[in-house]
């Protein structure tokens, strides 16, 4: 465990920041185009204020997604300690900048964990739920559930299980070395197993232009119309993303290509996306708020997503999206892939409908 503290008096000053590995087994490895995650090797962060109020945050590094590791997170949080202890949590954006300058700029999921814990402590101390802190626009949203990489028969089985849970929308991981025909077999099996389910096809930047063209052609031939194509092409291929939008006529979402407000400006100028997937793990909460602001200014739709996260981080993201409002897509399903839940509290699910209405202070999640 990491620990840094200093005696401070005012109730909203940060007294200490502690952090430790958070290793949670998965029922099965979580596979995306860049590889599979066999377990959630995350980090739990705790911020304590001078009056004893504690808040919790989570870092969920995902090496196949962004190359970050648990060790990277632990180093970054250790580097933040001296910069944040003694700071006034009520000016959380300033404290977040101190953290980012000290270590968070090199590890977005560590920055996220600190900002989550800081805001949880601040709003708990104020007696305010996070969904209200972010604007109070609403308290419910609908999530999809993911079919990860694998065989066509397994994909069909997973799709049937998702629909049996009462979840309407299905997200499908596509891309990788096995090629377009493999993807088409899997998507076709899912469409046959759940013919009424809207499908989000997520390539995690692992699809070439040729692969994408074959996929679009094959999906059209099979009369399958996806609800969304999420980051099929490499994150820097904005011209390819525009071509994909134009040639398919389907909605295209940017994920890996949208990590900052500046990225969203480039996407909008290139007409490369219709929707932006906002993941707090990319660079933290403050950066995500900036992405939302720019996306709205540029007329782009909003999606909330995440890495392989526990109920803690996913509930924070649900509060973020509900409070701000206007999120057309949500992908907050990974707690259902974890074989253990080391926390109490969190969003409540009825099928794919998630509610944070009951949360009265912070994000409402605490370690068991």
C-alpha positions in Angstrom: 0.0 0.0 0.0 1.1 3.5 -0.7 0.6 6.3 1.8 1.3 10.0 2.1 0.0 12.3 4.7 0.5 15.6 6.5 -1.4 17.2 9.4 -3.9 19.8 8.1 -6.7 21.6 9.8 -9.5 22.9 7.5 -12.1 20.1 7.0 -11.8 20.1 3.2 -8.1 19.9 3.0 -6.7 16.6 1.7 -5.1 14.8 4.6 -3.8 11.7 2.8 -3.8 9.7 -0.3 -3.5 5.9 0.0 -3.6 3.3 -2.8 -3.2 -0.5 -3.2 -3.6 -3.2 -5.9 -7.1 -4.3 -6.6 -7.0 -7.7 -8.2 -10.3 -9.2 -9.2 -10.7 -12.5 -11.1 -12.9 -12.7 -14.2 -15.2 -15.5 -15.1 -13.5 -15.7 -18.5 -10.8 -13.5 -20.1 -12.1 -10.2 -21.5 -11.0 -10.3 -25.1 -10.7 -7.3 -27.5 -8.9 -7.0 -30.9 -5.6 -6.2 -29.2 -5.6 -9.1 -26.8 -7.3 -10.6 -23.7 -7.4 -9.5 -20.1 -7.4 -12.6 -17.8 -8.1 -10.6 -14.6 -8.9 -7.1 -13.6 -5.5 -5.9 -12.2 -6.7 -2.6 -11.0 -5.8 -0.1 -8.2 -7.9 1.2 -5.4 -7.3 4.8 -4.3 -8.5 6.4 -1.1 -8.5 10.2 -0.3 -9.1 11.3 3.2 -10.0 14.8 4.1 -9.0 16.6 7.3 -12.3 16.0 9.0 -12.0 12.2 8.4 -14.3 11.9 5.4 -12.9 9.3 2.9 -13.6 8.9 -0.8 -12.7 6.0 -3.1 -11.5 5.8 -6.7 -10.4 3.1 -9.0 -7.8 2.8 -11.8 -8.5 0.2 -14.4 -5.4 0.0 -16.7 -6.0 -2.2 -19.7 -2.7 -3.1 -21.5 -4.4 -4.3 -24.8 -6.3 -1.0 -24.9 -3.8 1.7 -23.9 -0.7 -0.1 -22.7 -1.1 1.0 -19.1 -0.3 -1.5 -16.3 -1.0 -1.8 -12.6 2.6 -1.0 -11.9 2.3 2.2 -13.9 -0.7 3.3 -11.8 1.1 2.6 -8.5 4.1 4.7 -9.6 1.9 7.6 -10.8 -0.1 7.7 -7.6 3.0 7.7 -5.5 4.3 10.6 -7.5 1.1 12.6 -6.9 1.2 12.4 -3.1 3.4 15.3 -2.3 1.5 17.5 -4.8 -2.0 16.9 -3.5 -1.8 16.5 0.3 -2.7 19.7 2.0 -4.7 21.0 -1.0 -8.2 22.3 -0.7 -10.6 19.7 -2.2 -13.3 22.3 -2.8 -11.1 23.6 -5.7 -11.0 20.1 -7.1 -10.0 21.2 -10.6 -6.9 22.9 -9.3 -6.0 19.9 -7.2 -6.5 17.7 -10.3 -4.0 19.8 -12.2 -1.5 19.4 -9.4 -1.9 15.7 -9.6 -1.7 15.6 -13.4 1.5 17.6 -13.4 3.0 15.4 -10.8 2.3 12.0 -12.4 -1.2 11.7 -13.9 -0.3 13.0 -17.3 1.8 9.9 -17.9 -1.0 7.5 -16.7 -4.6 8.4 -17.4 -6.1 5.7 -15.3 -4.1 6.8 -12.2 -5.3 10.4 -12.7 -8.8 9.0 -13.0 -8.5 7.1 -9.7 -7.3 10.1 -7.8 -10.0 12.4 -9.2 -12.7 9.8 -8.5 -11.6 9.5 -4.9 -11.2 13.3 -4.5 -14.7 14.0 -5.8 -16.2 11.1 -3.8 -14.7 12.5 -0.6 -15.8 16.1 -1.5 -19.4 15.2 -2.2 -19.7 12.8 0.7 -18.5 15.6 3.0 -21.1 17.9 1.5 -23.8 15.3 1.7 -24.4 15.4 -2.1 -24.7 12.6 -4.6 -22.3 12.7 -7.5 -25.1 12.5 -10.0 -26.4 15.8 -8.6 -22.9 17.3 -8.5 -22.6 16.7 -12.2 -25.8 18.5 -12.9 -28.7 16.3 -11.8 -30.1 16.0 -15.3 -31.3 12.4 -14.6 -30.7 9.3 -12.6 -31.2 6.4 -15.1 -29.6 5.2 -18.3 -29.6 2.0 -20.4 -26.4 0.0 -20.8 -25.5 -2.7 -23.4 -23.6 -5.9 -22.5 -20.6 -7.1 -24.4 -19.8 -10.3 -26.3 -16.0 -10.5 -26.2 -13.8 -12.1 -28.8 -14.2 -15.9 -29.4 -16.0 -18.4 -31.6 -19.3 -17.9 -33.4 -21.0 -20.6 -31.3 -19.8 -19.0 -28.1 -21.0 -15.6 -29.4 -24.5 -16.9 -30.0 -24.6 -18.5 -26.6 -23.5 -15.2 -25.0 -26.1 -13.3 -26.9 -28.9 -15.5 -25.7 -27.6 -15.2 -22.1 -27.6 -11.4 -22.4 -31.1 -11.3 -23.7 -32.2 -13.7 -20.9 -30.9 -11.1 -18.4 -33.3 -8.6 -19.9 -30.6 -6.5 -21.6 -31.7 -5.1 -25.0 -28.5 -3.8 -26.5 -25.5 -6.0 -27.4 -21.9 -4.8 -28.0 -19.7 -7.1 -30.0 -15.9 -7.1 -30.1 -14.7 -7.4 -33.6 -11.3 -7.0 -35.4 -8.0 -8.7 -34.9 -5.9 -11.3 -36.8 -8.7 -13.7 -37.7 -10.1 -11.4 -40.4 -13.5 -10.2 -41.6 -15.0 -13.6 -42.3 -14.5 -14.6 -38.7 -16.2 -11.4 -37.6 -19.1 -11.9 -40.0 -19.7 -15.4 -38.7 -19.8 -14.2 -35.1 -22.0 -11.2 -35.8 -24.3 -13.3 -37.9 -24.6 -15.9 -35.1 -25.5 -13.1 -32.7 -28.0 -11.6 -35.0 -29.7 -15.0 -35.4 -29.7 -15.6 -31.6 -31.0 -12.1 -30.8 -32.6 -10.7 -33.9 -34.2 -7.7 -32.2 -31.1 -6.5 -30.4 -29.4 -3.3 -31.5 -25.7 -4.2 -32.2 -22.7 -2.0 -31.4 -19.6 -3.4 -33.2 -16.4 -2.4 -31.4 -13.1 -2.8 -33.2 -10.8 -1.1 -30.6 -8.8 0.4 -33.4 -7.8 -3.1 -34.6 -9.4 -3.1 -38.1 -7.7 -2.1 -41.4 -9.5 -0.3 -44.1 -9.7 -3.4 -46.2 -11.1 -5.4 -43.3 -13.6 -2.7 -42.7 -14.8 -2.7 -46.3 -15.2 -6.5 -46.2 -17.2 -6.2 -43.0 -19.5 -3.5 -44.3 -20.1 -5.5 -47.5 -20.8 -8.7 -45.6 -23.1 -7.0 -43.1 -25.1 -5.5 -45.9 -25.4 -8.8 -47.7 -26.6 -10.4 -44.5 -29.1 -7.5 -44.0 -27.6 -6.6 -40.6 -27.6 -2.9 -39.8 -25.5 -2.0 -36.8 -26.6 0.7 -34.4 -23.0 1.9 -34.1 -19.5 1.2 -35.5 -17.1 2.0 -32.6 -13.5 2.8 -33.4 -12.9 0.2 -36.1 -9.9 1.9 -37.6 -6.6 3.0 -36.1 -7.0 6.1 -33.9 -4.9 8.4 -36.3 -6.7 7.3 -39.5 -9.3 10.2 -39.4 -9.7 10.2 -43.2 -10.4 6.4 -43.1 -13.0 7.0 -40.4 -14.7 9.6 -42.6 -14.7 7.2 -45.5 -16.2 4.6 -43.3 -19.0 7.0 -42.3 -19.6 8.0 -45.9 -19.5 4.5 -47.4 -21.5 2.7 -44.8 -24.0 5.3 -44.0 -24.0 4.1 -40.4 -23.1 5.9 -37.2 -19.4 5.9 -36.3 -18.1 6.4 -32.8 -14.6 7.5 -31.8 -13.0 5.9 -28.8 -9.2 5.6 -28.8 -9.2 8.6 -31.2 -10.9 10.8 -28.6 -8.8 11.3 -25.4 -9.0 15.1 -25.1 -11.0 18.1 -26.2 -8.4 18.8 -28.8 -8.9 15.3 -30.2 -12.6 16.0 -30.5 -12.0 19.2 -32.4 -9.8 17.2 -34.9 -12.5 14.6 -35.2 -15.2 17.1 -35.9 -13.1 19.1 -38.4 -12.4 15.8 -40.3 -16.0 14.7 -40.1 -14.6 11.4 -38.8 -17.2 10.5 -36.2 -20.8 11.0 -35.2 -20.4 9.9 -31.5 -17.6 10.2 -28.9 -17.1 7.4 -26.4 -16.1 9.0 -23.1 -14.1 6.8 -20.8 -13.0 8.4 -17.6 -10.0 6.0 -17.5 -8.5 7.8 -20.6 -7.3 10.9 -18.7 -9.6 11.5 -15.7 -12.8 13.3 -14.9 -11.7 16.8 -15.7 -10.5 15.8 -19.1 -13.8 13.9 -19.7 -15.8 17.0 -18.8 -13.8 18.9 -21.4 -14.5 16.2 -24.0 -18.2 16.5 -23.3 -18.2 20.2 -23.6 -16.4 20.2 -27.0 -18.5 17.3 -28.3 -21.7 19.2 -27.5 -20.3 22.4 -29.1 -19.5 20.4 -32.3 -22.8 18.6 -32.4 -21.4 15.1 -31.7 -23.3 12.4 -29.8 -22.2 11.1 -26.4 -21.4 7.5 -25.2 -20.2 6.5 -21.8 -17.9 3.5 -21.5 -15.0 2.1 -19.6 -12.2 -0.5 -19.3 -12.5 -3.7 -17.2 -13.9 -1.9 -14.1 -15.6 -2.9 -10.8 -18.9 -1.6 -9.6 -17.0 1.4 -8.1 -15.7 3.0 -11.3 -18.7 2.0 -13.3 -21.1 3.6 -10.7 -19.0 6.8 -10.9 -19.3 6.8 -14.7 -23.1 6.2 -14.4 -23.4 9.2 -12.0 -21.3 11.2 -14.5 -23.5 10.4 -17.5 -26.8 10.6 -15.6 -25.9 13.9 -14.0 -24.8 15.5 -17.3 -27.5 13.9 -19.4 -27.7 13.5 -23.1 -25.8 10.2 -23.4 -27.2 8.2 -26.3 -25.1 5.0 -25.7 -23.8 3.4 -22.5 -21.4 0.5 -22.0 -21.1 0.0 -18.2 -21.3 -3.7 -18.0 -18.0 -5.0 -16.8 -19.0 -5.6 -13.1 -21.0 -8.5 -14.5 -17.8 -10.1 -15.9 -16.1 -10.1 -12.5 -16.1 -13.3 -10.4 -15.9 -11.3 -7.1 -17.3 -8.0 -5.9 -15.2 -6.5 -3.1 -17.5 -3.5 -2.6 -20.9 -2.6 -1.2 -23.2 -0.2 -2.9 -23.3 0.9 -6.5 -25.8 1.4 -9.3 -28.9 -0.8 -9.3 -29.7 -2.7 -12.5 -33.1 -3.9 -13.9 -32.1 -5.7 -17.0 -30.1 -3.1 -18.9 -31.6 -0.1 -17.1 -29.2 1.3 -14.5 -30.3 3.6 -11.7 -28.4 5.9 -9.3 -31.5 7.4 -7.8 -30.9 5.8 -4.4 -27.3 7.2 -4.0 -27.3 10.0 -1.4 -23.6 10.9 -0.9 -20.7 10.6 -3.4 -20.9 7.5 -5.6 -22.2 5.4 -2.7 -19.6 2.6 -3.1 -17.3 1.5 -0.2 -15.0 -1.5 0.3 -16.5 -4.5 2.2 
